[in-house]
Amino acid sequence: MNGYPWAAFAVNLGWAAVTALAVMAVTFAVAVAKGVHRIVDIAWGASFAAVAAVTCVLSAGHGDDGRRLLVTLATALWGLRLAAHIARRGRGHGEDPRYDRLLSRAPGSRNAYAFRTVYLAQGALVWAVSLPVQAAQYDPGPLGAGAVVGALLWLAGLAFEAVGDHQLARFKADPGTRGRVMDRGLWSWTRHPNYFGDFLVWWGLYAMACETWQSAAVSALSPLLMSYLLIFGSGKRLLERQMADRPGYAEYAARTSGFFPAPPRADGSRGPRR
C-alpha cells in the first residue's frame, strides 16, 4: 500500500475552502435578492455535498475508489436531504427570528454584517467539519472495518434524522395538535432526534476515515466540533432556550431525554432530563 498522499490532500484542503465559500457566496447573493437570510440554512447541507463531490474528483488516482464513492454518496445523500427538508419547511415564511435578532445588532449594513458573521462563519465550519469527508477519500487502502462501522452509524443516523423530521412535520400539519409540544414517536425518546441523527452521521463519516492513523488524526476535530455544536452550540441548547416558555414544554423536558435516546420517564417531578 502506498503512503498517504499528503501533498494532494493539502491541495484538496484549499479547493474545499473555495468550494464552501463559493456555495455561501451564491447563497448570499440569492438571500440579498430575496431579502431573507434564512436560506443560508439550506446551503449548510448543500455545501457538504459540494465539498464531497469536488473531493471525489480531485482524489481520483490517490484514494481507494470504493471508499471515495461510499463517502461521497453518504455525504451527498445526507446533505441534500437536509437541504431539501429545510427548503420545504421554510417555504412561504419570512425571516427566521434567529437572524432577525442577530442582524438587529448590525453596526452598519445588515447584509454586510450577515455575510461576515453568518455566511463566512458557516463556510469555515463546513470546511472544518468536512475534514473526514476529505481525508477518507485520499486513503489509498482498501475498505475495512472502519468503513463498515461508519456505514452502519451513518445509516442509523440518517434514518433517525429523517424519521424524526417526518414525524414532526406530520404533527405540525395536524390541526388537532396545534399549540401542543411534539412528544410522539422518536420525540418521546429524545427531545432532539434530528440532532442525534446528525451526531451519528458525523461519527459514522469519521469512522470511514479511520482506516489509517493519518486520516483519523487529521479529521478528529470534525465529530468533536459537530457534537459540540449540536449539544452545546446552535443546536439543542439554542432551541431549548427558545422553547422554554411554551406551555407543556417543562413537563415534556422532565420526562424526555435531552439528547441520547432513552425510554421516557413516567415521573417527571425530578426536573429536566439532560
C-alpha positions in Angstrom: 0.0 0.0 0.0 1.3 3.4 -0.9 1.8 6.1 1.7 -0.8 8.7 2.4 -0.8 11.4 -0.4 -0.2 14.4 1.8 0.6 16.8 -1.0 -2.6 16.1 -2.9 -4.6 16.2 0.3 -3.2 19.7 1.1 -4.3 20.9 -2.3 -7.7 19.5 -1.7 -8.0 21.5 1.6 -7.6 24.7 -0.4 -10.2 23.6 -3.0 -12.6 22.6 -0.3 -12.4 26.0 1.2 -13.0 27.6 -2.1 -16.0 25.3 -2.7 -17.6 26.1 0.6 -17.1 29.8 0.2 -18.5 29.7 -3.4 -21.7 28.0 -2.2 -22.1 30.5 0.6 -21.4 33.5 -1.8 -24.0 32.3 -4.2 -26.5 31.8 -1.4 -25.7 35.2 0.0 -26.5 36.8 -3.4 -29.8 35.0 -3.6 -30.6 35.9 0.0 -29.9 39.6 -0.7 -32.1 39.5 -3.8 -35.0 37.8 -1.8 -34.4 39.9 1.4 -34.4 36.7 3.5 -31.2 35.3 5.1 -32.8 32.2 6.4 -31.9 30.4 3.2 -28.3 30.1 4.4 -29.6 27.1 6.4 -30.3 25.4 3.1 -26.7 26.0 2.0 -25.4 24.1 5.1 -26.2 20.6 3.8 -25.6 21.6 0.2 -22.1 22.8 1.0 -21.1 19.5 2.4 -22.4 17.7 -0.7 -20.4 20.1 -2.9 -17.2 19.6 -0.9 -17.7 15.8 -1.1 -18.2 16.0 -4.9 -15.2 18.2 -5.5 -13.0 16.0 -3.3 -14.2 12.9 -5.2 -13.0 14.4 -8.5 -9.6 15.6 -7.1 -8.9 12.4 -5.2 -9.1 10.2 -8.3 -5.9 8.2 -8.6 -4.9 8.9 -4.9 -7.6 7.2 -2.8 -9.4 3.8 -2.9 -12.3 4.1 -5.4 -14.7 2.2 -3.2 -14.1 4.5 -0.2 -14.3 7.6 -2.4 -17.7 6.5 -3.8 -19.0 5.5 -0.3 -18.0 8.7 1.4 -19.2 10.9 -1.5 -22.6 9.3 -1.7 -23.1 9.2 2.1 -22.3 12.9 2.4 -24.3 14.0 -0.6 -27.4 12.0 0.5 -27.3 13.4 4.0 -26.6 17.0 2.9 -29.1 17.1 0.0 -31.9 15.5 2.1 -31.3 18.1 4.8 -31.2 21.0 2.4 -34.5 19.8 0.8 -36.1 19.4 4.1 -35.1 22.9 5.3 -36.3 24.4 2.0 -39.7 22.7 2.3 -40.0 23.8 5.9 -39.2 27.4 5.2 -41.3 27.8 2.1 -43.6 30.8 2.4 -42.1 32.0 5.7 -40.3 35.3 6.3 -37.0 35.8 8.1 -36.0 33.4 10.8 -36.3 35.1 14.2 -32.7 34.0 15.0 -31.3 36.0 12.1 -33.6 38.9 12.9 -32.2 39.1 16.4 -28.6 38.7 15.1 -28.9 41.3 12.4 -30.6 43.8 14.6 -27.2 44.3 16.2 -25.6 45.1 12.9 -23.4 48.3 13.3 -23.9 49.2 9.6 -25.2 47.4 6.6 -27.3 44.3 7.7 -26.2 42.5 4.6 -22.5 43.1 5.1 -22.9 42.1 8.7 -24.7 38.9 7.7 -22.0 38.0 5.2 -19.3 38.4 7.9 -21.0 36.8 10.8 -23.2 34.1 9.2 -22.0 33.2 5.7 -18.3 33.3 6.3 -18.6 31.6 9.6 -20.7 28.8 8.2 -18.3 28.4 5.3 -15.4 28.0 7.7 -17.4 25.4 9.8 -18.2 23.4 6.6 -14.5 23.3 5.8 -13.6 22.1 9.3 -16.4 19.7 9.8 -15.9 18.1 6.3 -12.3 17.1 7.2 -13.2 13.3 7.4 -15.1 13.6 4.1 -11.9 14.9 2.5 -9.3 12.8 4.3 -11.1 9.5 3.8 -11.2 9.9 0.1 -7.4 10.2 0.0 -6.9 7.0 2.0 -5.2 4.5 -0.5 -6.0 1.4 1.5 -9.0 -0.9 0.8 -12.3 -0.7 2.6 -12.1 -2.4 6.0 -13.9 -2.5 9.4 -13.9 1.3 9.8 -16.0 1.6 6.6 -18.5 -1.0 7.8 -18.8 0.6 11.3 -19.1 4.0 9.7 -21.7 3.0 7.2 -23.8 1.5 9.9 -23.6 4.6 12.1 -24.3 6.8 9.1 -27.4 4.7 8.1 -28.7 4.7 11.7 -28.2 8.5 11.9 -29.8 9.3 8.6 -32.8 7.1 9.4 -33.2 8.7 12.9 -33.0 12.2 11.5 -35.3 11.6 8.5 -37.9 9.8 10.6 -37.8 12.4 13.3 -38.2 15.2 10.8 -41.1 13.4 9.1 -42.9 12.8 12.4 -42.6 16.4 13.4 -43.8 17.7 10.0 -46.9 15.4 10.3 -47.5 16.6 13.9 -47.4 20.3 12.9 -49.7 19.7 9.9 -52.4 18.2 12.1 -54.9 20.9 13.2 -55.7 18.8 16.3 -52.2 19.2 17.7 -51.8 22.9 17.2 -50.1 24.6 20.1 -49.0 21.3 21.7 -45.5 20.1 22.2 -44.4 17.2 20.0 -44.0 14.1 22.3 -44.7 11.2 20.0 -42.6 8.6 18.2 -38.9 9.3 18.4 -39.7 12.6 20.1 -40.8 10.6 23.2 -37.3 9.1 23.5 -35.2 12.2 22.8 -36.1 15.9 22.6 -33.9 16.2 19.5 -34.0 13.1 17.2 -32.9 15.2 14.3 -29.8 16.5 16.1 -29.0 13.0 17.4 -29.2 11.7 13.9 -26.7 14.3 12.8 -24.5 13.2 15.6 -24.5 9.6 14.4 -24.0 10.6 10.8 -20.8 12.6 11.5 -19.3 10.0 13.8 -20.1 7.5 11.0 -18.3 9.6 8.4 -15.3 9.9 10.8 -15.2 6.1 11.3 -14.9 5.8 7.5 -11.8 8.0 7.8 -10.3 5.8 10.5 -8.8 3.1 8.3 -5.4 4.7 8.7 -4.0 6.8 11.5 -3.2 9.6 9.1 -6.8 10.3 8.0 -8.1 9.6 11.5 -5.7 12.1 13.1 -6.2 14.9 10.6 -10.0 14.7 10.8 -10.6 14.1 14.5 -11.7 17.7 15.0 -14.8 17.2 12.9 -17.0 14.9 15.0 -15.9 16.6 18.2 -16.8 20.0 16.7 -20.1 18.8 15.3 -21.0 17.2 18.7 -20.3 20.4 20.5 -22.4 22.5 18.1 -25.3 20.0 18.3 -25.4 19.7 22.0 -23.9 23.0 23.4 -23.9 25.4 20.5 -26.5 26.3 17.9 -28.4 23.1 18.2 -30.0 21.7 21.3 -29.1 24.5 23.7 -30.4 27.3 21.5 -33.6 25.6 20.5 -34.5 24.7 24.1 -33.9 28.3 25.2 -36.5 29.3 22.5 -38.9 26.6 23.6 -38.6 27.0 27.4 -41.7 29.2 27.8 -44.1 27.1 25.6 -47.0 25.6 27.5 -46.2 21.9 28.4 -42.5 22.1 27.5 -41.2 21.9 31.0 -43.2 18.7 31.6 -42.1 17.2 28.3 -38.4 18.0 29.2 -38.8 16.4 32.6 -39.8 13.0 31.2 -37.8 13.0 27.9 -34.1 12.5 27.4 -32.3 15.7 26.4 -30.2 14.2 23.6 -29.3 10.5 23.7 -32.4 8.3 23.3 -33.8 6.7 26.4 -37.3 5.4 27.4 -39.5 8.3 28.6 -39.6 8.6 32.4 -43.1 8.2 33.9 -42.4 10.5 36.8 -41.0 13.9 35.6 -41.1 15.5 39.0 -37.3 15.4 39.5 -36.6 18.0 36.9 -35.5 18.0 33.2 -33.6 15.1 31.8 -30.2 16.0 30.3 
